[in-house]
Amino acid sequence: MTTERAIQFATFILLLVGLCGLSAWASYAYVGETMLKVAGIALSWGVILLILYLGFKKLDWDWWS
């Protein structure tokens, strides 16, 4: 069970870093004003975290509890 949780955690972190990196790049490259860049990055990271959480919850991956 410990190995499964480690794999699930690593999957979560890798997806999080990859998706957040892409959203940060897109926001930085295509948005002009600095405040909008920060807001866009924060919003996209929140949405990414929510989607990952709901996806893992639907798959019954309870490594965070």
Secondary structure, DSSP 8 states (H G I E B T S, - for coil): -HHHHHHHHHHHHHHHHHHHHHHHHHHHHH--SHHHHHHHHHHHHHHHHHHHHHHHHHTT--TT-
